Amino acid sequence: MAELITKIHELRRSQKLSQGELAEALGIRRETLSHLENGKYNPSLKLAMDIAKYFGKSVEEVFEFVDEE
């Protein structure tokens, strides 16, 4: 099974954004963003692309899947 590692928290903090501010900019609930940051939720492809675009990064720079064996 693969584990999702996300850099959303670091990117958000580097731009001094609250979860609420980023969630509003992305059109999602703050709780959804919290689950994404904590690896409890895998984003849809569209949401992953929206997040990457917001930060001017590629999807691969924001999200990483690591195979667990």
mmCIF file of the N, C-alpha and C atoms, coordinates in Angstrom:
data_MODEL
# 
_entry.id   MODEL 
# 
loop_
_atom_site.group_PDB 
_atom_site.id 
_atom_site.type_symbol 
_atom_site.label_atom_id 
_atom_site.label_alt_id 
_atom_site.label_comp_id 
_atom_site.label_asym_id 
_atom_site.label_entity_id 
_atom_site.label_seq_id 
_atom_site.pdbx_PDB_ins_code 
_atom_site.Cartn_x 
_atom_site.Cartn_y 
_atom_site.Cartn_z 
_atom_site.occupancy 
_atom_site.B_iso_or_equiv 
_atom_site.pdbx_formal_charge 
_atom_site.auth_seq_id 
_atom_site.auth_comp_id 
_atom_site.auth_asym_id 
_atom_site.auth_atom_id 
_atom_site.pdbx_PDB_model_num 
ATOM 1   N N  . MET A 1 1  ? 0.846   -1.190 0.000  1.00 0.00 ? 1  MET A N  1 
ATOM 2   C CA . MET A 1 1  ? 0.000   0.000  0.000  1.00 0.00 ? 1  MET A CA 1 
ATOM 3   C C  . MET A 1 1  ? 0.889   1.251  0.000  1.00 0.00 ? 1  MET A C  1 
ATOM 4   N N  . ALA A 1 2  ? 0.453   2.282  -0.694 1.00 0.00 ? 2  ALA A N  1 
ATOM 5   C CA . ALA A 1 2  ? 1.240   3.508  -0.801 1.00 0.00 ? 2  ALA A CA 1 
ATOM 6   C C  . ALA A 1 2  ? 0.793   4.533  0.231  1.00 0.00 ? 2  ALA A C  1 
ATOM 7   N N  . GLU A 1 3  ? 1.754   5.263  0.732  1.00 0.00 ? 3  GLU A N  1 
ATOM 8   C CA . GLU A 1 3  ? 1.473   6.342  1.684  1.00 0.00 ? 3  GLU A CA 1 
ATOM 9   C C  . GLU A 1 3  ? 1.651   7.667  0.952  1.00 0.00 ? 3  GLU A C  1 
ATOM 10  N N  . LEU A 1 4  ? 0.730   8.587  1.194  1.00 0.00 ? 4  LEU A N  1 
ATOM 11  C CA . LEU A 1 4  ? 0.807   9.906  0.579  1.00 0.00 ? 4  LEU A CA 1 
ATOM 12  C C  . LEU A 1 4  ? 1.548   10.856 1.513  1.00 0.00 ? 4  LEU A C  1 
ATOM 13  N N  . ILE A 1 5  ? 2.591   11.458 0.990  1.00 0.00 ? 5  ILE A N  1 
ATOM 14  C CA . ILE A 1 5  ? 3.321   12.488 1.733  1.00 0.00 ? 5  ILE A CA 1 
ATOM 15  C C  . ILE A 1 5  ? 3.039   13.807 1.027  1.00 0.00 ? 5  ILE A C  1 
ATOM 16  N N  . THR A 1 6  ? 2.642   14.803 1.784  1.00 0.00 ? 6  THR A N  1 
ATOM 17  C CA . THR A 1 6  ? 2.296   16.097 1.202  1.00 0.00 ? 6  THR A CA 1 
ATOM 18  C C  . THR A 1 6  ? 3.100   17.215 1.854  1.00 0.00 ? 6  THR A C  1 
ATOM 19  N N  . LYS A 1 7  ? 3.405   18.208 1.056  1.00 0.00 ? 7  LYS A N  1 
ATOM 20  C CA . LYS A 1 7  ? 4.150   19.376 1.539  1.00 0.00 ? 7  LYS A CA 1 
ATOM 21  C C  . LYS A 1 7  ? 3.244   20.602 1.665  1.00 0.00 ? 7  LYS A C  1 
ATOM 22  N N  . ILE A 1 8  ? 1.937   20.362 1.686  1.00 0.00 ? 8  ILE A N  1 
ATOM 23  C CA . ILE A 1 8  ? 0.988   21.476 1.745  1.00 0.00 ? 8  ILE A CA 1 
ATOM 24  C C  . ILE A 1 8  ? 1.234   22.331 2.984  1.00 0.00 ? 8  ILE A C  1 
ATOM 25  N N  . HIS A 1 9  ? 1.406   21.696 4.125  1.00 0.00 ? 9  HIS A N  1 
ATOM 26  C CA . HIS A 1 9  ? 1.595   22.433 5.379  1.00 0.00 ? 9  HIS A CA 1 
ATOM 27  C C  . HIS A 1 9  ? 2.803   23.367 5.280  1.00 0.00 ? 9  HIS A C  1 
ATOM 28  N N  . GLU A 1 10 ? 3.926   22.845 4.809  1.00 0.00 ? 10 GLU A N  1 
ATOM 29  C CA . GLU A 1 10 ? 5.131   23.669 4.698  1.00 0.00 ? 10 GLU A CA 1 
ATOM 30  C C  . GLU A 1 10 ? 4.947   24.817 3.715  1.00 0.00 ? 10 GLU A C  1 
ATOM 31  N N  . LEU A 1 11 ? 4.311   24.525 2.583  1.00 0.00 ? 11 LEU A N  1 
ATOM 32  C CA . LEU A 1 11 ? 4.077   25.577 1.588  1.00 0.00 ? 11 LEU A CA 1 
ATOM 33  C C  . LEU A 1 11 ? 3.130   26.640 2.137  1.00 0.00 ? 11 LEU A C  1 
ATOM 34  N N  . ARG A 1 12 ? 2.102   26.204 2.803  1.00 0.00 ? 12 ARG A N  1 
ATOM 35  C CA . ARG A 1 12 ? 1.127   27.138 3.377  1.00 0.00 ? 12 ARG A CA 1 
ATOM 36  C C  . ARG A 1 12 ? 1.795   28.028 4.423  1.00 0.00 ? 12 ARG A C  1 
ATOM 37  N N  . ARG A 1 13 ? 2.572   27.426 5.308  1.00 0.00 ? 13 ARG A N  1 
ATOM 38  C CA . ARG A 1 13 ? 3.246   28.196 6.368  1.00 0.00 ? 13 ARG A CA 1 
ATOM 39  C C  . ARG A 1 13 ? 4.272   29.173 5.800  1.00 0.00 ? 13 ARG A C  1 
ATOM 40  N N  . SER A 1 14 ? 4.955   28.760 4.727  1.00 0.00 ? 14 SER A N  1 
ATOM 41  C CA . SER A 1 14 ? 5.965   29.637 4.123  1.00 0.00 ? 14 SER A CA 1 
ATOM 42  C C  . SER A 1 14 ? 5.327   30.895 3.546  1.00 0.00 ? 14 SER A C  1 
ATOM 43  N N  . GLN A 1 15 ? 4.045   30.809 3.200  1.00 0.00 ? 15 GLN A N  1 
ATOM 44  C CA . GLN A 1 15 ? 3.338   31.982 2.677  1.00 0.00 ? 15 GLN A CA 1 
ATOM 45  C C  . GLN A 1 15 ? 2.458   32.638 3.734  1.00 0.00 ? 15 GLN A C  1 
ATOM 46  N N  . LYS A 1 16 ? 2.627   32.188 4.988  1.00 0.00 ? 16 LYS A N  1 
ATOM 47  C CA . LYS A 1 16 ? 1.895   32.757 6.130  1.00 0.00 ? 16 LYS A CA 1 
ATOM 48  C C  . LYS A 1 16 ? 0.381   32.727 5.922  1.00 0.00 ? 16 LYS A C  1 
ATOM 49  N N  . LEU A 1 17 ? -0.107  31.595 5.422  1.00 0.00 ? 17 LEU A N  1 
ATOM 50  C CA . LEU A 1 17 ? -1.538  31.410 5.199  1.00 0.00 ? 17 LEU A CA 1 
ATOM 51  C C  . LEU A 1 17 ? -2.102  30.512 6.291  1.00 0.00 ? 17 LEU A C  1 
ATOM 52  N N  . SER A 1 18 ? -3.302  30.825 6.748  1.00 0.00 ? 18 SER A N  1 
ATOM 53  C CA . SER A 1 18 ? -3.999  29.923 7.662  1.00 0.00 ? 18 SER A CA 1 
ATOM 54  C C  . SER A 1 18 ? -4.659  28.827 6.827  1.00 0.00 ? 18 SER A C  1 
ATOM 55  N N  . GLN A 1 19 ? -5.055  27.751 7.489  1.00 0.00 ? 19 GLN A N  1 
ATOM 56  C CA . GLN A 1 19 ? -5.785  26.704 6.781  1.00 0.00 ? 19 GLN A CA 1 
ATOM 57  C C  . GLN A 1 19 ? -7.055  27.280 6.164  1.00 0.00 ? 19 GLN A C  1 
ATOM 58  N N  . GLY A 1 20 ? -7.741  28.127 6.913  1.00 0.00 ? 20 GLY A N  1 
ATOM 59  C CA . GLY A 1 20 ? -8.978  28.728 6.417  1.00 0.00 ? 20 GLY A CA 1 
ATOM 60  C C  . GLY A 1 20 ? -8.764  29.565 5.172  1.00 0.00 ? 20 GLY A C  1 
ATOM 61  N N  . GLU A 1 21 ? -7.698  30.342 5.155  1.00 0.00 ? 21 GLU A N  1 
ATOM 62  C CA . GLU A 1 21 ? -7.411  31.189 3.996  1.00 0.00 ? 21 GLU A CA 1 
ATOM 63  C C  . GLU A 1 21 ? -7.117  30.352 2.754  1.00 0.00 ? 21 GLU A C  1 
ATOM 64  N N  . LEU A 1 22 ? -6.290  29.321 2.918  1.00 0.00 ? 22 LEU A N  1 
ATOM 65  C CA . LEU A 1 22 ? -5.957  28.485 1.772  1.00 0.00 ? 22 LEU A CA 1 
ATOM 66  C C  . LEU A 1 22 ? -7.178  27.693 1.312  1.00 0.00 ? 22 LEU A C  1 
ATOM 67  N N  . ALA A 1 23 ? -7.928  27.159 2.257  1.00 0.00 ? 23 ALA A N  1 
ATOM 68  C CA . ALA A 1 23 ? -9.126  26.399 1.904  1.00 0.00 ? 23 ALA A CA 1 
ATOM 69  C C  . ALA A 1 23 ? -10.097 27.278 1.112  1.00 0.00 ? 23 ALA A C  1 
ATOM 70  N N  . GLU A 1 24 ? -10.289 28.504 1.553  1.00 0.00 ? 24 GLU A N  1 
ATOM 71  C CA . GLU A 1 24 ? -11.186 29.420 0.846  1.00 0.00 ? 24 GLU A CA 1 
ATOM 72  C C  . GLU A 1 24 ? -10.686 29.698 -0.563 1.00 0.00 ? 24 GLU A C  1 
ATOM 73  N N  . ALA A 1 25 ? -9.386  29.902 -0.711 1.00 0.00 ? 25 ALA A N  1 
ATOM 74  C CA . ALA A 1 25 ? -8.813  30.166 -2.030 1.00 0.00 ? 25 ALA A CA 1 
ATOM 75  C C  . ALA A 1 25 ? -8.983  28.975 -2.969 1.00 0.00 ? 25 ALA A C  1 
ATOM 76  N N  . LEU A 1 26 ? -8.979  27.773 -2.396 1.00 0.00 ? 26 LEU A N  1 
ATOM 77  C CA . LEU A 1 26 ? -9.111  26.557 -3.204 1.00 0.00 ? 26 LEU A CA 1 
ATOM 78  C C  . LEU A 1 26 ? -10.568 26.121 -3.384 1.00 0.00 ? 26 LEU A C  1 
ATOM 79  N N  . GLY A 1 27 ? -11.471 26.728 -2.621 1.00 0.00 ? 27 GLY A N  1 
ATOM 80  C CA . GLY A 1 27 ? -12.885 26.374 -2.716 1.00 0.00 ? 27 GLY A CA 1 
ATOM 81  C C  . GLY A 1 27 ? -13.219 25.060 -2.027 1.00 0.00 ? 27 GLY A C  1 
ATOM 82  N N  . ILE A 1 28 ? -12.482 24.762 -0.943 1.00 0.00 ? 28 ILE A N  1 
ATOM 83  C CA . ILE A 1 28 ? -12.737 23.541 -0.172 1.00 0.00 ? 28 ILE A CA 1 
ATOM 84  C C  . ILE A 1 28 ? -12.942 23.910 1.293  1.00 0.00 ? 28 ILE A C  1 
ATOM 85  N N  . ARG A 1 29 ? -13.394 22.946 2.077  1.00 0.00 ? 29 ARG A N  1 
ATOM 86  C CA . ARG A 1 29 ? -13.587 23.184 3.512  1.00 0.00 ? 29 ARG A CA 1 
ATOM 87  C C  . ARG A 1 29 ? -12.241 23.117 4.233  1.00 0.00 ? 29 ARG A C  1 
ATOM 88  N N  . ARG A 1 30 ? -12.127 23.855 5.322  1.00 0.00 ? 30 ARG A N  1 
ATOM 89  C CA . ARG A 1 30 ? -10.903 23.843 6.114  1.00 0.00 ? 30 ARG A CA 1 
ATOM 90  C C  . ARG A 1 30 ? -10.610 22.433 6.620  1.00 0.00 ? 30 ARG A C  1 
ATOM 91  N N  . GLU A 1 31 ? -11.651 21.694 6.976  1.00 0.00 ? 31 GLU A N  1 
ATOM 92  C CA . GLU A 1 31 ? -11.473 20.333 7.474  1.00 0.00 ? 31 GLU A CA 1 
ATOM 93  C C  . GLU A 1 31 ? -10.857 19.430 6.405  1.00 0.00 ? 31 GLU A C  1 
ATOM 94  N N  . THR A 1 32 ? -11.252 19.632 5.159  1.00 0.00 ? 32 THR A N  1 
ATOM 95  C CA . THR A 1 32 ? -10.682 18.860 4.055  1.00 0.00 ? 32 THR A CA 1 
ATOM 96  C C  . THR A 1 32 ? -9.193  19.147 3.934  1.00 0.00 ? 32 THR A C  1 
ATOM 97  N N  . LEU A 1 33 ? -8.826  20.409 4.037  1.00 0.00 ? 33 LEU A N  1 
ATOM 98  C CA . LEU A 1 33 ? -7.418  20.788 3.969  1.00 0.00 ? 33 LEU A CA 1 
ATOM 99  C C  . LEU A 1 33 ? -6.636  20.179 5.129  1.00 0.00 ? 33 LEU A C  1 
ATOM 100 N N  . SER A 1 34 ? -7.213  20.200 6.306  1.00 0.00 ? 34 SER A N  1 
ATOM 101 C CA . SER A 1 34 ? -6.565  19.601 7.475  1.00 0.00 ? 34 SER A CA 1 
ATOM 102 C C  . SER A 1 34 ? -6.302  18.115 7.240  1.00 0.00 ? 34 SER A C  1 
ATOM 103 N N  . HIS A 1 35 ? -7.301  17.410 6.705  1.00 0.00 ? 35 HIS A N  1 
ATOM 104 C CA . HIS A 1 35 ? -7.131  15.979 6.425  1.00 0.00 ? 35 HIS A CA 1 
ATOM 105 C C  . HIS A 1 35 ? -6.054  15.752 5.355  1.00 0.00 ? 35 HIS A C  1 
ATOM 106 N N  . LEU A 1 36 ? -5.995  16.626 4.377  1.00 0.00 ? 36 LEU A N  1 
ATOM 107 C CA . LEU A 1 36 ? -4.953  16.517 3.354  1.00 0.00 ? 36 LEU A CA 1 
ATOM 108 C C  . LEU A 1 36 ? -3.568  16.689 3.968  1.00 0.00 ? 36 LEU A C  1 
ATOM 109 N N  . GLU A 1 37 ? -3.420  17.713 4.806  1.00 0.00 ? 37 GLU A N  1 
ATOM 110 C CA . GLU A 1 37 ? -2.125  17.995 5.429  1.00 0.00 ? 37 GLU A CA 1 
ATOM 111 C C  . GLU A 1 37 ? -1.667  16.852 6.324  1.00 0.00 ? 37 GLU A C  1 
ATOM 112 N N  . ASN A 1 38 ? -2.609  16.149 6.926  1.00 0.00 ? 38 ASN A N  1 
ATOM 113 C CA . ASN A 1 38 ? -2.278  15.073 7.856  1.00 0.00 ? 38 ASN A CA 1 
ATOM 114 C C  . ASN A 1 38 ? -2.252  13.693 7.199  1.00 0.00 ? 38 ASN A C  1 
ATOM 115 N N  . GLY A 1 39 ? -2.397  13.662 5.877  1.00 0.00 ? 39 GLY A N  1 
ATOM 116 C CA . GLY A 1 39 ? -2.331  12.394 5.157  1.00 0.00 ? 39 GLY A CA 1 
ATOM 117 C C  . GLY A 1 39 ? -3.516  11.477 5.387  1.00 0.00 ? 39 GLY A C  1 
ATOM 118 N N  . LYS A 1 40 ? -4.642  12.025 5.851  1.00 0.00 ? 40 LYS A N  1 
ATOM 119 C CA . LYS A 1 40 ? -5.834  11.220 6.106  1.00 0.00 ? 40 LYS A CA 1 
ATOM 120 C C  . LYS A 1 40 ? -6.780  11.198 4.912  1.00 0.00 ? 40 LYS A C  1 
ATOM 121 N N  . TYR A 1 41 ? -6.445  11.953 3.879  1.00 0.00 ? 41 TYR A N  1 
ATOM 122 C CA . TYR A 1 41 ? -7.326  12.085 2.725  1.00 0.00 ? 41 TYR A CA 1 
ATOM 123 C C  . TYR A 1 41 ? -6.465  12.230 1.480  1.00 0.00 ? 41 TYR A C  1 
ATOM 124 N N  . ASN A 1 42 ? -6.771  11.471 0.448  1.00 0.00 ? 42 ASN A N  1 
ATOM 125 C CA . ASN A 1 42 ? -6.082  11.607 -0.832 1.00 0.00 ? 42 ASN A CA 1 
ATOM 126 C C  . ASN A 1 42 ? -6.904  12.526 -1.728 1.00 0.00 ? 42 ASN A C  1 
ATOM 127 N N  . PRO A 1 43 ? -6.285  13.553 -2.266 1.00 0.00 ? 43 PRO A N  1 
ATOM 128 C CA . PRO A 1 43 ? -7.040  14.496 -3.083 1.00 0.00 ? 43 PRO A CA 1 
ATOM 129 C C  . PRO A 1 43 ? -7.402  13.908 -4.444 1.00 0.00 ? 43 PRO A C  1 
ATOM 130 N N  . SER A 1 44 ? -8.449  14.457 -5.028 1.00 0.00 ? 44 SER A N  1 
ATOM 131 C CA . SER A 1 44 ? -8.756  14.131 -6.414 1.00 0.00 ? 44 SER A CA 1 
ATOM 132 C C  . SER A 1 44 ? -7.631  14.706 -7.276 1.00 0.00 ? 44 SER A C  1 
ATOM 133 N N  . LEU A 1 45 ? -7.547  14.244 -8.504 1.00 0.00 ? 45 LEU A N  1 
ATOM 134 C CA . LEU A 1 45 ? -6.519  14.768 -9.399 1.00 0.00 ? 45 LEU A CA 1 
ATOM 135 C C  . LEU A 1 45 ? -6.701  16.267 -9.602 1.00 0.00 ? 45 LEU A C  1 
ATOM 136 N N  . LYS A 1 46 ? -7.951  16.698 -9.754 1.00 0.00 ? 46 LYS A N  1 
ATOM 137 C CA . LYS A 1 46 ? -8.207  18.134 -9.950 1.00 0.00 ? 46 LYS A CA 1 
ATOM 138 C C  . LYS A 1 46 ? -7.761  18.943 -8.751 1.00 0.00 ? 46 LYS A C  1 
ATOM 139 N N  . LEU A 1 47 ? -8.083  18.478 -7.545 1.00 0.00 ? 47 LEU A N  1 
ATOM 140 C CA . LEU A 1 47 ? -7.684  19.213 -6.350 1.00 0.00 ? 47 LEU A CA 1 
ATOM 141 C C  . LEU A 1 47 ? -6.171  19.234 -6.207 1.00 0.00 ? 47 LEU A C  1 
ATOM 142 N N  . ALA A 1 48 ? -5.515  18.115 -6.469 1.00 0.00 ? 48 ALA A N  1 
ATOM 143 C CA . ALA A 1 48 ? -4.049  18.074 -6.398 1.00 0.00 ? 48 ALA A CA 1 
ATOM 144 C C  . ALA A 1 48 ? -3.447  19.081 -7.373 1.00 0.00 ? 48 ALA A C  1 
ATOM 145 N N  . MET A 1 49 ? -4.007  19.154 -8.570 1.00 0.00 ? 49 MET A N  1 
ATOM 146 C CA . MET A 1 49 ? -3.509  20.100 -9.569 1.00 0.00 ? 49 MET A CA 1 
ATOM 147 C C  . MET A 1 49 ? -3.796  21.544 -9.163 1.00 0.00 ? 49 MET A C  1 
ATOM 148 N N  . ASP A 1 50 ? -4.967  21.782 -8.576 1.00 0.00 ? 50 ASP A N  1 
ATOM 149 C CA . ASP A 1 50 ? -5.310  23.132 -8.113 1.00 0.00 ? 50 ASP A CA 1 
ATOM 150 C C  . ASP A 1 50 ? -4.349  23.592 -7.013 1.00 0.00 ? 50 ASP A C  1 
ATOM 151 N N  . ILE A 1 51 ? -4.044  22.698 -6.091 1.00 0.00 ? 51 ILE A N  1 
ATOM 152 C CA . ILE A 1 51 ? -3.127  23.043 -4.993 1.00 0.00 ? 51 ILE A CA 1 
ATOM 153 C C  . ILE A 1 51 ? -1.741  23.343 -5.549 1.00 0.00 ? 51 ILE A C  1 
ATOM 154 N N  . ALA A 1 52 ? -1.248  22.479 -6.428 1.00 0.00 ? 52 ALA A N  1 
ATOM 155 C CA . ALA A 1 52 ? 0.074   22.697 -7.019 1.00 0.00 ? 52 ALA A CA 1 
ATOM 156 C C  . ALA A 1 52 ? 0.119   24.020 -7.781 1.00 0.00 ? 52 ALA A C  1 
ATOM 157 N N  . LYS A 1 53 ? -0.917  24.286 -8.560 1.00 0.00 ? 53 LYS A N  1 
ATOM 158 C CA . LYS A 1 53 ? -0.978  25.529 -9.340 1.00 0.00 ? 53 LYS A CA 1 
ATOM 159 C C  . LYS A 1 53 ? -0.993  26.741 -8.413 1.00 0.00 ? 53 LYS A C  1 
ATOM 160 N N  . TYR A 1 54 ? -1.733  26.664 -7.312 1.00 0.00 ? 54 TYR A N  1 
ATOM 161 C CA . TYR A 1 54 ? -1.808  27.776 -6.365 1.00 0.00 ? 54 TYR A CA 1 
ATOM 162 C C  . TYR A 1 54 ? -0.416  28.166 -5.875 1.00 0.00 ? 54 TYR A C  1 
ATOM 163 N N  . PHE A 1 55 ? 0.415   27.162 -5.608 1.00 0.00 ? 55 PHE A N  1 
ATOM 164 C CA . PHE A 1 55 ? 1.755   27.424 -5.085 1.00 0.00 ? 55 PHE A CA 1 
ATOM 165 C C  . PHE A 1 55 ? 2.809   27.556 -6.178 1.00 0.00 ? 55 PHE A C  1 
ATOM 166 N N  . GLY A 1 56 ? 2.412   27.435 -7.451 1.00 0.00 ? 56 GLY A N  1 
ATOM 167 C CA . GLY A 1 56 ? 3.375   27.542 -8.543 1.00 0.00 ? 56 GLY A CA 1 
ATOM 168 C C  . GLY A 1 56 ? 4.334   26.367 -8.591 1.00 0.00 ? 56 GLY A C  1 
ATOM 169 N N  . LYS A 1 57 ? 3.849   25.191 -8.206 1.00 0.00 ? 57 LYS A N  1 
ATOM 170 C CA . LYS A 1 57 ? 4.669   23.979 -8.164 1.00 0.00 ? 57 LYS A CA 1 
ATOM 171 C C  . LYS A 1 57 ? 4.049   22.912 -9.046 1.00 0.00 ? 57 LYS A C  1 
ATOM 172 N N  . SER A 1 58 ? 4.817   21.864 -9.304 1.00 0.00 ? 58 SER A N  1 
ATOM 173 C CA . SER A 1 58 ? 4.247   20.704 -9.992 1.00 0.00 ? 58 SER A CA 1 
ATOM 174 C C  . SER A 1 58 ? 3.573   19.819 -8.945 1.00 0.00 ? 58 SER A C  1 
ATOM 175 N N  . VAL A 1 59 ? 2.679   18.958 -9.389 1.00 0.00 ? 59 VAL A N  1 
ATOM 176 C CA . VAL A 1 59 ? 2.010   18.040 -8.468 1.00 0.00 ? 59 VAL A CA 1 
ATOM 177 C C  . VAL A 1 59 ? 3.048   17.198 -7.730 1.00 0.00 ? 59 VAL A C  1 
ATOM 178 N N  . GLU A 1 60 ? 4.092   16.781 -8.437 1.00 0.00 ? 60 GLU A N  1 
ATOM 179 C CA . GLU A 1 60 ? 5.141   15.950 -7.838 1.00 0.00 ? 60 GLU A CA 1 
ATOM 180 C C  . GLU A 1 60 ? 5.930   16.694 -6.747 1.00 0.00 ? 60 GLU A C  1 
ATOM 181 N N  . GLU A 1 61 ? 5.987   18.023 -6.840 1.00 0.00 ? 61 GLU A N  1 
ATOM 182 C CA . GLU A 1 61 ? 6.677   18.814 -5.817 1.00 0.00 ? 61 GLU A CA 1 
ATOM 183 C C  . GLU A 1 61 ? 5.838   18.956 -4.550 1.00 0.00 ? 61 GLU A C  1 
ATOM 184 N N  . VAL A 1 62 ? 4.532   18.780 -4.660 1.00 0.00 ? 62 VAL A N  1 
ATOM 185 C CA . VAL A 1 62 ? 3.633   18.941 -3.527 1.00 0.00 ? 62 VAL A CA 1 
ATOM 186 C C  . VAL A 1 62 ? 3.253   17.590 -2.901 1.00 0.00 ? 62 VAL A C  1 
ATOM 187 N N  . PHE A 1 63 ? 3.087   16.583 -3.747 1.00 0.00 ? 63 PHE A N  1 
ATOM 188 C CA . PHE A 1 63 ? 2.639   15.266 -3.284 1.00 0.00 ? 63 PHE A CA 1 
ATOM 189 C C  . PHE A 1 63 ? 3.642   14.192 -3.689 1.00 0.00 ? 63 PHE A C  1 
ATOM 190 N N  . GLU A 1 64 ? 3.838   13.244 -2.801 1.00 0.00 ? 64 GLU A N  1 
ATOM 191 C CA . GLU A 1 64 ? 4.703   12.107 -3.089 1.00 0.00 ? 64 GLU A CA 1 
ATOM 192 C C  . GLU A 1 64 ? 4.061   10.838 -2.552 1.00 0.00 ? 64 GLU A C  1 
ATOM 193 N N  . PHE A 1 65 ? 4.011   9.831  -3.384 1.00 0.00 ? 65 PHE A N  1 
ATOM 194 C CA . PHE A 1 65 ? 3.506   8.520  -2.944 1.00 0.00 ? 65 PHE A CA 1 
ATOM 195 C C  . PHE A 1 65 ? 4.699   7.629  -2.675 1.00 0.00 ? 65 PHE A C  1 
ATOM 196 N N  . VAL A 1 66 ? 4.725   7.038  -1.489 1.00 0.00 ? 66 VAL A N  1 
ATOM 197 C CA . VAL A 1 66 ? 5.811   6.147  -1.088 1.00 0.00 ? 66 VAL A CA 1 
ATOM 198 C C  . VAL A 1 66 ? 5.229   4.763  -0.882 1.00 0.00 ? 66 VAL A C  1 
ATOM 199 N N  . ASP A 1 67 ? 5.763   3.787  -1.583 1.00 0.00 ? 67 ASP A N  1 
ATOM 200 C CA . ASP A 1 67 ? 5.314   2.412  -1.416 1.00 0.00 ? 67 ASP A CA 1 
ATOM 201 C C  . ASP A 1 67 ? 5.791   1.868  -0.082 1.00 0.00 ? 67 ASP A C  1 
ATOM 202 N N  . GLU A 1 68 ? 4.864   1.313  0.681  1.00 0.00 ? 68 GLU A N  1 
ATOM 203 C CA . GLU A 1 68 ? 5.213   0.671  1.942  1.00 0.00 ? 68 GLU A CA 1 
ATOM 204 C C  . GLU A 1 68 ? 5.286   -0.826 1.700  1.00 0.00 ? 68 GLU A C  1 
ATOM 205 N N  . GLU A 1 69 ? 6.343   -1.434 2.160  1.00 0.00 ? 69 GLU A N  1 
ATOM 206 C CA . GLU A 1 69 ? 6.476   -2.886 1.976  1.00 0.00 ? 69 GLU A CA 1 
ATOM 207 C C  . GLU A 1 69 ? 6.729   -3.558 3.285  1.00 0.00 ? 69 GLU A C  1 
# 
